[in-house]
Amino acid sequence: MELSCKPQEYKNNMEISAAEKMTQSETSKGITPTWGAVVSMALCAFVLIASEFLPVSLLTPIATDLHITEGYAGQSISVSGLFALATSLFISALIGGADRRRVGLFFTSLMAVSGCMVAFAPNATVLMVGGALLGMTIGGFWSISAAIMMRLVPKESVPKALAILNGGNALATTIAVPLGSFLGSIIGWRGAFFCVVPLAVISFIWQWKSLPHLPPERQTKHAKDVFKLLSQRRFALGMIAVMLLFMGQFMLFTYLRPFLEVVTKSNDSLLSLILLGVGIAGFVGTYLIDILLKTHLYSLLISIPAVMAVVGIALIFNVSCVLTTSLLLAVWGLIGTAAPVGWWTWLSKTLPEDAEAGGGLMVAVIQLAITLGAVIGGVLFDHWGYATTFTFAAMILFTAAMVAFITWHDSRARLIPQTV
């Protein structure tokens, strides 16, 4: 196969090693961008995240209707997380030689089935099964999404495709909770959950029409044992940085609402406005990051957690000014929501031949980090208050920035050109 590697292209993309350039040139040569398929995947991400966030605003009516406690109803979220973790770890081995188009369609249909089960759940058991199916979709979809994006567009357009994909995530994060609460008050919690079903069906039809056939690429030695990827120092360092980033982020963000209600004395209207601002800033951030990813990938991976840590500390000392707090949280949303785009781009460049296996392991790491961050943050918040919680979160985020820097430095030490 003829390979092209223009000097200017090499100069503008110094963050990819020579070996990675060869692999990506081979896999992306002749690719015609299928942006319709990319947007259909973004719609799927939107529906998926909306389904994941809906229970947060509807726990009380769910518990009342099913005659269970709110804590028990909330376990459906824990069940989703557990199945997402398990699916992401084994997805690469499970799908084997299956056409990735069919795999994507399967998980999208599973999301619709999950929505129906939850909406018509007669008891808590069916509710939990619906949550489990949603968790399988979360783990499976996000594990293969980066690898699919890499095959839908040329390599130079992958960051843009990932930004569009995560734009669906950001939009759902922005509107899912308030919209779920609003719909629940009008058509009930079952009606609110059922609203995701037609959207999932539309996403399925769109993917069915737009996604090309994606036969499995050459199976690598890591496809059936994703943990072997951790023997690669650069990848292992990256996973540590990812885990610390999401742990610190959710240690603070999970308890942002009680902080705003109790400490800054924000009423419901102001609280909704602040959180909406955070979501809108995050939505904007997922698109702005594409401009910088092509030339400053590691700068972003290092600076994002560092700036988030500064914001976390600043929040402690600005509790008396709601405007300043709102602006700080807007900065948090702008860069924090965009962080996954950076790390998915890093994965596509670090493991061009193992994107599925690496993606599965990264999803598992993120799910574990979110759980640990929420649990540890809850203990700190209950016993020592917001200042201690935010301080620990900032320390973890600073550590994430340091590990990201070490990851970049390790790449340079291995004679892989990287641009900061």
C-alpha positions as CSV (number, residue, x, y, z in Angstrom):
1,M,0.0,0.0,0.0
2,E,1.3,3.4,-0.9
3,L,1.8,5.6,2.1
4,S,1.8,9.4,2.0
5,C,3.5,11.4,4.7
6,K,3.9,15.1,3.8
7,P,6.5,17.1,5.7
8,Q,3.9,19.8,6.6
9,E,1.5,17.1,7.8
10,Y,4.1,15.6,10.0
11,K,5.0,19.1,11.3
12,N,1.3,19.8,12.2
13,N,0.8,16.4,13.8
14,M,3.9,15.8,15.8
15,E,2.0,14.1,18.6
16,I,1.7,10.8,16.6
17,S,4.7,8.5,16.4
18,A,6.0,7.2,13.1
19,A,4.6,3.8,13.7
20,E,1.2,5.2,14.6
21,K,1.3,7.4,11.4
22,M,1.8,4.4,9.3
23,T,-1.1,2.5,10.9
24,Q,-3.5,5.4,10.7
25,S,-2.6,6.2,7.2
26,E,-3.4,2.6,6.2
27,T,-6.7,2.5,8.0
28,S,-7.9,6.0,7.0
29,K,-6.7,6.1,3.4
30,G,-9.7,6.5,1.0
31,I,-12.1,7.1,3.8
32,T,-15.0,9.4,2.8
33,P,-16.3,11.2,5.9
34,T,-19.8,10.0,6.8
35,W,-20.9,12.9,9.0
36,G,-24.5,11.7,9.0
37,A,-23.3,8.5,10.8
38,V,-21.3,10.6,13.3
39,V,-24.4,12.7,14.1
40,S,-26.5,9.6,14.5
41,M,-24.0,8.3,17.0
42,A,-24.2,11.7,18.8
43,L,-28.0,11.4,19.0
44,C,-27.5,7.9,20.5
45,A,-25.1,9.4,23.1
46,F,-27.7,12.1,23.9
47,V,-30.5,9.6,24.5
48,L,-28.2,7.3,26.4
49,I,-27.0,10.0,28.8
50,A,-30.5,11.4,29.2
51,S,-31.7,7.9,30.2
52,E,-28.8,7.6,32.7
53,F,-29.6,11.0,34.3
54,L,-33.4,10.8,34.4
55,P,-33.6,8.8,37.7
56,V,-31.8,11.6,39.5
57,S,-34.8,13.9,39.2
58,L,-37.5,11.2,39.5
59,L,-36.5,9.1,42.5
60,T,-39.3,10.3,44.7
61,P,-42.2,9.5,42.4
62,I,-40.6,6.2,41.4
63,A,-40.2,5.1,45.0
64,T,-43.8,6.2,45.9
65,D,-45.3,4.4,42.9
66,L,-43.4,1.1,43.4
67,H,-43.7,1.2,47.2
68,I,-40.0,1.2,47.9
69,T,-37.6,3.6,49.5
70,E,-35.8,6.3,47.6
71,G,-32.5,4.7,48.5
72,Y,-33.7,1.4,47.0
73,A,-34.9,3.1,43.9
74,G,-31.6,4.8,43.6
75,Q,-29.9,1.4,43.4
76,S,-31.1,1.2,39.8
77,I,-28.3,3.8,39.1
78,S,-25.8,1.6,40.9
79,V,-26.9,-1.4,39.0
80,S,-26.4,0.5,35.7
81,G,-22.9,1.4,36.8
82,L,-22.0,-2.1,37.7
83,F,-23.2,-3.6,34.4
84,A,-21.5,-0.7,32.5
85,L,-18.2,-1.6,34.2
86,A,-18.5,-5.3,33.5
87,T,-19.6,-4.8,29.9
88,S,-16.8,-2.4,29.1
89,L,-14.2,-4.9,30.4
90,F,-15.3,-7.8,28.2
91,I,-16.9,-6.1,25.2
92,S,-13.8,-6.5,23.0
93,A,-13.7,-10.3,23.5
94,L,-17.5,-10.7,23.3
95,I,-18.1,-9.0,20.0
96,G,-15.2,-10.9,18.3
97,G,-15.8,-11.0,14.6
98,A,-19.1,-9.2,14.6
99,D,-19.8,-6.3,12.2
100,R,-19.4,-3.2,14.3
101,R,-22.4,-1.7,12.6
102,R,-24.6,-4.5,14.0
103,V,-23.0,-4.2,17.4
104,G,-23.9,-0.5,17.5
105,L,-27.4,-1.2,16.3
106,F,-27.8,-3.9,19.0
107,F,-26.9,-1.6,21.8
108,T,-29.2,1.2,20.5
109,S,-32.1,-1.3,20.4
110,L,-31.2,-2.5,23.9
111,M,-31.5,1.1,25.1
112,A,-35.0,1.3,23.7
113,V,-35.9,-2.0,25.4
114,S,-34.5,-0.7,28.7
115,G,-36.6,2.5,28.4
116,C,-39.8,0.4,27.9
117,M,-39.0,-1.9,30.8
118,V,-38.4,1.0,33.2
119,A,-41.5,3.0,32.0
120,F,-43.8,0.0,32.5
121,A,-42.0,-1.6,35.5
122,P,-44.6,-3.2,37.8
123,N,-42.1,-3.7,40.6
124,A,-38.6,-2.9,41.7
125,T,-37.2,-6.1,40.1
126,V,-38.2,-5.1,36.6
127,L,-36.8,-1.6,37.3
128,M,-33.5,-3.1,38.2
129,V,-33.4,-5.3,35.1
130,G,-34.1,-2.2,33.0
131,G,-31.2,-0.4,34.8
132,A,-29.0,-3.4,34.1
133,L,-29.8,-3.3,30.3
134,L,-29.1,0.4,30.3
135,G,-25.7,-0.2,32.0
136,M,-24.8,-2.8,29.3
137,T,-25.6,-0.2,26.7
138,I,-23.5,2.5,28.5
139,G,-20.5,0.2,28.7
140,G,-20.8,-1.3,25.2
141,F,-21.6,1.9,23.4
142,W,-18.8,4.1,24.9
143,S,-16.3,1.2,24.6
144,I,-16.7,1.0,20.8
145,S,-17.6,4.6,20.0
146,A,-14.1,5.9,19.6
147,A,-13.1,3.0,17.4
148,I,-16.1,3.6,15.2
149,M,-15.4,7.3,14.9
150,M,-11.9,6.4,13.7
151,R,-13.4,4.4,10.9
152,L,-16.1,6.9,9.8
153,V,-13.8,9.9,9.2
154,P,-10.1,10.4,8.1
155,K,-7.6,10.6,11.0
156,E,-7.3,14.4,10.8
157,S,-11.1,14.7,11.4
158,V,-11.2,12.2,14.4
159,P,-11.0,15.0,17.1
160,K,-13.9,16.8,15.4
161,A,-16.0,13.6,15.2
162,L,-15.3,12.9,18.9
163,A,-16.3,16.4,19.8
164,I,-19.6,16.0,18.0
165,L,-20.1,12.7,19.7
166,N,-19.5,14.2,23.1
167,G,-21.7,17.1,22.2
168,G,-24.6,14.8,22.5
169,N,-23.3,13.9,26.0
170,A,-23.0,17.5,27.0
171,L,-26.4,18.5,25.7
172,A,-28.1,15.6,27.6
173,T,-26.2,16.5,30.8
174,T,-27.5,20.1,30.4
175,I,-31.2,19.4,30.0
176,A,-31.9,15.8,31.2
177,V,-32.4,16.5,34.9
178,P,-34.5,19.7,34.7
179,L,-36.4,18.3,31.7
180,G,-37.0,15.0,33.5
181,S,-38.4,16.9,36.5
182,F,-40.6,19.0,34.3
183,L,-42.0,16.1,32.3
184,G,-42.5,14.1,35.5
185,S,-44.7,16.8,36.9
186,I,-46.9,16.8,33.8
187,I,-47.0,13.2,32.5
188,G,-45.6,11.3,35.4
189,W,-42.3,9.5,35.8
190,R,-43.3,6.6,33.6
191,G,-44.2,9.1,30.8
192,A,-40.9,10.9,31.3
193,F,-38.9,7.6,30.9
194,F,-41.0,6.5,27.9
195,C,-40.0,9.7,26.1
196,V,-36.6,8.3,25.5
197,V,-38.0,5.3,23.6
198,P,-39.0,7.1,20.4
199,L,-35.7,9.0,20.4
200,A,-33.9,5.7,20.7
201,V,-35.9,4.3,17.8
202,I,-35.1,7.4,15.7
203,S,-31.4,6.9,16.6
204,F,-31.7,3.3,15.6
205,I,-33.2,4.1,12.2
206,W,-30.7,6.8,11.5
207,Q,-27.8,4.6,12.3
208,W,-29.3,1.8,10.3
209,K,-29.4,4.1,7.2
210,S,-26.2,6.0,7.7
211,L,-23.7,3.6,9.3
212,P,-21.6,1.7,6.7
213,H,-20.7,-1.9,7.3
214,L,-17.8,-2.1,9.7
215,P,-16.3,-5.5,9.6
216,P,-13.9,-6.2,12.4
217,E,-10.3,-5.2,11.9
218,R,-7.4,-7.5,12.5
219,Q,-7.7,-8.9,16.0
220,T,-4.8,-7.9,18.2
221,K,-3.3,-9.8,21.1
222,H,-5.1,-7.5,23.6
223,A,-8.6,-8.1,22.2
224,K,-9.3,-10.9,24.7
225,D,-7.3,-9.6,27.6
226,V,-7.6,-5.8,27.9
227,F,-5.5,-5.8,31.1
228,K,-2.4,-6.6,29.1
229,L,-2.6,-3.1,27.7
230,L,-1.5,-1.9,31.1
231,S,1.9,-3.4,30.5
232,Q,2.5,-0.4,28.2
233,R,3.8,2.3,30.5
234,R,2.4,5.2,28.5
235,F,-1.1,3.7,28.4
236,A,-1.0,2.8,32.1
237,L,0.1,6.3,33.0
238,G,-2.8,7.7,30.9
239,M,-5.3,5.5,32.7
240,I,-4.1,6.7,36.1
241,A,-4.5,10.3,34.9
242,V,-8.0,9.5,33.6
243,M,-9.0,7.9,36.9
244,L,-7.7,10.8,39.0
245,L,-9.4,13.3,36.7
246,F,-12.8,11.8,36.9
247,M,-12.5,10.9,40.6
248,G,-11.6,14.5,41.5
249,Q,-14.3,15.9,39.2
250,F,-17.2,13.8,40.6
251,M,-15.9,14.1,44.2
252,L,-16.8,17.8,43.8
253,F,-19.5,17.9,41.2
254,T,-21.7,15.3,42.9
255,Y,-22.1,17.5,45.9
256,L,-22.4,20.8,44.1
257,R,-26.1,21.1,44.6
258,P,-26.1,20.9,48.4
259,F,-23.1,23.3,48.4
260,L,-25.1,25.8,46.4
261,E,-28.3,25.3,48.5
262,V,-26.7,25.4,51.9
263,V,-23.6,27.5,51.6
264,T,-24.4,30.1,49.0
265,K,-28.1,30.1,49.9
266,S,-29.2,29.7,46.3
267,N,-33.0,29.2,45.9
268,D,-34.4,26.7,43.4
269,S,-34.7,29.1,40.5
270,L,-31.2,30.4,41.0
271,L,-29.9,26.9,41.4
272,S,-31.5,25.8,38.2
273,L,-30.0,28.8,36.4
274,I,-26.5,28.2,37.7
275,L,-26.6,24.5,36.7
276,L,-28.0,25.4,33.3
277,G,-25.1,27.8,32.9
278,V,-22.7,25.0,33.7
279,G,-24.3,22.7,31.2
280,I,-24.3,25.3,28.4
281,A,-20.7,26.1,29.1
282,G,-19.9,22.4,28.8
283,F,-21.8,22.1,25.6
284,V,-19.7,25.0,24.1
285,G,-16.5,23.6,25.5
286,T,-16.9,20.2,23.6
287,Y,-16.8,22.1,20.3
288,L,-14.2,24.7,21.2
289,I,-11.7,22.0,22.2
290,D,-11.5,20.6,18.7
291,I,-9.7,23.8,17.6
292,L,-6.8,23.1,20.0
293,L,-6.6,19.3,20.0
294,K,-4.8,19.0,16.7
295,T,-1.7,20.9,17.9
296,H,-1.9,21.1,21.7
297,L,-3.3,17.7,22.9
298,Y,-1.0,17.3,25.9
299,S,-1.3,20.9,26.9
300,L,-5.0,20.4,27.3
301,L,-4.7,17.1,29.1
302,I,-2.3,18.7,31.6
303,S,-4.0,22.1,32.0
304,I,-7.7,20.9,32.2
305,P,-7.4,19.2,35.6
306,A,-5.0,21.9,36.9
307,V,-7.5,24.7,36.1
308,M,-10.4,22.6,37.6
309,A,-8.3,22.2,40.8
310,V,-7.9,26.0,40.9
311,V,-11.6,26.4,40.5
312,G,-12.3,24.0,43.3
313,I,-10.1,25.9,45.7
314,A,-11.5,29.2,44.5
315,L,-15.1,28.1,45.3
316,I,-14.1,27.6,48.9
317,F,-13.2,31.3,49.2
318,N,-16.0,32.8,47.2
319,V,-19.1,31.5,49.0
320,S,-20.4,35.0,49.7
321,C,-20.6,36.1,46.0
322,V,-23.1,34.1,43.9
323,L,-22.0,35.8,40.7
324,T,-18.3,34.8,41.2
325,T,-19.4,31.3,42.1
326,S,-21.5,31.1,39.0
327,L,-18.6,32.3,36.8
328,L,-16.2,29.8,38.4
329,L,-18.7,27.0,37.8
330,A,-19.1,28.1,34.2
331,V,-15.3,27.7,33.8
332,W,-15.6,24.3,35.4
333,G,-18.3,23.2,33.0
334,L,-16.5,24.7,30.0
335,I,-13.3,22.6,30.5
336,G,-14.6,19.7,32.6
337,T,-17.2,18.6,30.1
338,A,-14.7,18.8,27.3
339,A,-12.1,16.7,29.1
340,P,-13.3,13.3,27.8
341,V,-12.9,14.6,24.2
342,G,-9.2,15.1,24.9
343,W,-8.7,11.7,26.4
344,W,-10.6,9.9,23.7
345,T,-8.4,11.7,21.2
346,W,-5.3,10.6,23.1
347,L,-6.6,7.0,23.0
348,S,-7.1,7.1,19.3
349,K,-3.5,8.2,18.8
350,T,-1.9,6.1,21.5
351,L,-3.7,2.8,20.5
352,P,-4.7,3.1,16.9
353,E,-4.8,-0.7,16.5
354,D,-6.3,-1.4,20.0
355,A,-8.9,1.3,20.1
356,E,-11.7,-1.1,21.1
357,A,-9.8,-2.9,23.8
358,G,-8.4,0.3,25.1
359,G,-11.7,2.1,24.9
360,G,-13.4,-0.7,27.0
361,L,-10.7,-0.4,29.6
362,M,-11.0,3.4,29.7
363,V,-14.7,3.2,30.1
364,A,-14.3,0.8,33.0
365,V,-11.7,3.1,34.6
366,I,-14.1,6.1,34.3
367,Q,-17.0,4.2,35.8
368,L,-14.9,3.1,38.7
369,A,-13.5,6.6,39.2
370,I,-17.0,8.2,39.2
371,T,-18.1,5.7,41.8
372,L,-15.1,6.2,44.0
373,G,-15.3,9.9,43.7
374,A,-19.0,10.0,44.6
375,V,-18.5,7.6,47.6
376,I,-15.4,9.3,49.0
377,G,-16.8,12.7,48.4
378,G,-20.0,11.7,50.2
379,V,-18.1,10.6,53.3
380,L,-16.0,13.8,53.4
381,F,-19.1,16.0,52.8
382,D,-21.1,14.4,55.6
383,H,-18.3,14.4,58.2
384,W,-16.2,17.4,57.4
385,G,-18.2,19.7,55.1
386,Y,-17.7,21.2,51.6
387,A,-14.3,22.8,52.3
388,T,-12.6,19.5,53.0
389,T,-14.4,17.8,50.1
390,F,-13.4,20.5,47.6
391,T,-9.8,20.6,48.9
392,F,-9.4,16.8,48.5
393,A,-11.0,17.0,45.0
394,A,-8.5,19.8,44.1
395,M,-5.6,17.8,45.4
396,I,-6.7,14.8,43.3
397,L,-7.1,17.0,40.2
398,F,-3.6,18.5,40.7
399,T,-2.3,15.0,40.9
400,A,-4.1,14.1,37.6
401,A,-2.3,17.1,35.9
402,M,1.0,15.9,37.2
403,V,0.4,12.3,35.9
404,A,-0.6,13.7,32.5
405,F,2.6,15.7,32.5
406,I,4.6,12.5,33.3
407,T,2.7,10.7,30.5
408,W,3.8,13.4,28.0
409,H,7.4,13.3,29.4
410,D,7.5,9.5,29.1
411,S,6.4,9.8,25.4
412,R,9.3,12.2,24.8
413,A,11.7,9.9,26.6
414,R,10.7,7.1,24.1
415,L,11.6,9.4,21.2
416,I,7.9,9.9,20.3
417,P,7.5,13.5,19.2
418,Q,4.9,15.2,21.3
419,T,3.9,18.9,21.2
420,V,3.0,20.8,24.4
